Amino acid sequence: MKPHAPRVTGALVFTTATAAALFVAVAAGGAGAEPAASPQAVPGGVTYREAGRFTTAGKPRDLLLHPESKNLYVGSDDLADTAEVNEGGLYVLNPADGSVRSTVTRFPGPTGTLGRRAVTRIGAALPGDGVVFGYPLRGIGTARTGDETAAGAWVAGATVTDLGPGTGPGTALVAQGPVLAEVDLATAAVRRSLTLEGGDSFAVDAARKTVWFTDFANRRLYKVDTERLAVAGTVELPAGEGFGGFTEVDPQTGAVWVGLDNSVVVYAATGTRLGALRGKDLPRAARFDSATGQAFVVWQDAGDPSLPGSDNDGTLTVHRSADLTELVQPVVLPGNHVQLGVASLAVQPGAEAVLVSSPAQGTITRLERFVPPEPSPDPSSHPSPSPDPSASAPSPGSSAGTPTGPGPATSPAASPSPAPAGSTAAPGAVVGGTGGQPPEAGPAPAPAPHGSLASTGTTVLSLAGMAAALTLAGWALIRFRAGRPGRTGPG
């Protein structure tokens, strides 16, 4: 190799690399000419918004949305601040607007004498329409829409503490403290019974012929086989000192949900623990929607200003029942606390609407599912569905979106518009635009598909020519240096 070869080779490498770099930079610049996707409004997801607040049913104690007639049954107590009238009874409401369809006001007493009484719990739906309900102290009644007087009888023995559907037509299950009994609806006569070690409430899983009987005081859950009315298993609940909130069964999976202190503990139909939900408030009611596989839980505030975190507001949470995943941001229930009674809820099939009672306020709140609209697409990040083949390419050096045809034109991204809900753009900012003053109104040219090189083709050719010129110049320099006399060593 000649002594001057390294210097010549370096020049060649330099010029070639420069040309290549220019070409790559131009190509990369063309591909990157498409503006980066502007921040899209991330939908907040499905939520529930208040659509109505009903004050037509006294002090609501329990709710049941009839699966066939679609009537909303409300068991109610008397409101303390309305001394001139007694609102206790069984109400039938239109669940859409809370209007009263009928009211049952007279119930048989222990001797059969009719009188107005509070309805504290609703145990089951009757075929077609109507419900089975309980009223103090030991009354079991039935009524349908349009009835003014309920049919009913009193169970012998201790106060009835819970009520649920029986194992056959014309029966109901009742708890009288730790005694679980199946009684006849017409006469309240006890057909069979089981005495447990403790407890006072239960939930029925009719599909699996099981009753889950809860002993909150001893932190124990009994699995009762309803065919034999015998204990089939026992589950130990987590230790704690608070009162129990509820026991409910997911009819689809057979899982049992137990409200306990500030948590909800969930067990499979076999008794295996699946997990727990925790919150700052007290879980007091749960319902399930088989159509969507969702569970709804009402958490009530303690209503005691001396307790840390007490704000008088409750919450509604929505979960996927299969794995307890929370699906919706907690919905605030203003003023819903436990000081004057425990909340209840009803879920419309398909979960389009949820109804939540607040005994403290004497209200039933209708919450409707709300899906935020999708954000408007960014026109600068989508190809034109049908580019105009007659549209002329922009002149060299022009920026994307600059009008090139006759007459004024406007870039689709330049029109200022409010940022979609949830967008990170500042109020009034142009989402997806390029900023600057918008040109005059007029027909907009079709945008180049996904930032293609159509708008920079001339620039690419120009710079490619420049790279070729630099390469030729490099070779000329090599030839020149090779032909100079007297160059025998490194300079």
Secondary structure as GFF3:
##gff-version 3
##sequence-region A 1 491
A	DSSP	alpha_helix	5	31	.	.	.	ID=ss1
A	DSSP	beta_strand	47	54	.	.	.	ID=ss2
A	DSSP	beta_strand	59	65	.	.	.	ID=ss3
A	DSSP	beta_strand	72	77	.	.	.	ID=ss4
A	DSSP	beta_strand	89	93	.	.	.	ID=ss5
A	DSSP	beta_strand	100	104	.	.	.	ID=ss6
A	DSSP	beta_strand	107	108	.	.	.	ID=ss7
A	DSSP	beta_strand	114	115	.	.	.	ID=ss8
A	DSSP	beta_strand	121	125	.	.	.	ID=ss9
A	DSSP	beta_strand	131	135	.	.	.	ID=ss10
A	DSSP	beta_strand	139	143	.	.	.	ID=ss11
A	DSSP	beta_strand	151	154	.	.	.	ID=ss12
A	DSSP	beta_strand	162	165	.	.	.	ID=ss13
A	DSSP	beta_strand	171	176	.	.	.	ID=ss14
A	DSSP	beta_strand	179	184	.	.	.	ID=ss15
A	DSSP	beta_strand	190	195	.	.	.	ID=ss16
A	DSSP	beta_strand	201	205	.	.	.	ID=ss17
A	DSSP	three_ten_helix	206	208	.	.	.	ID=ss18
A	DSSP	beta_strand	210	215	.	.	.	ID=ss19
A	DSSP	beta_strand	220	225	.	.	.	ID=ss20
A	DSSP	beta_strand	230	236	.	.	.	ID=ss21
A	DSSP	beta_strand	244	249	.	.	.	ID=ss22
A	DSSP	beta_strand	256	260	.	.	.	ID=ss23
A	DSSP	beta_strand	263	267	.	.	.	ID=ss24
A	DSSP	beta_strand	273	278	.	.	.	ID=ss25
A	DSSP	beta_strand	282	289	.	.	.	ID=ss26
A	DSSP	beta_strand	294	300	.	.	.	ID=ss27
A	DSSP	beta_strand	314	320	.	.	.	ID=ss28
A	DSSP	beta_strand	331	333	.	.	.	ID=ss29
A	DSSP	beta_strand	345	347	.	.	.	ID=ss30
A	DSSP	beta_strand	353	358	.	.	.	ID=ss31
A	DSSP	beta_strand	363	370	.	.	.	ID=ss32
A	DSSP	three_ten_helix	379	381	.	.	.	ID=ss33
A	DSSP	three_ten_helix	412	414	.	.	.	ID=ss34
A	DSSP	three_ten_helix	449	451	.	.	.	ID=ss35
A	DSSP	three_ten_helix	453	456	.	.	.	ID=ss36
A	DSSP	alpha_helix	457	483	.	.	.	ID=ss37
###
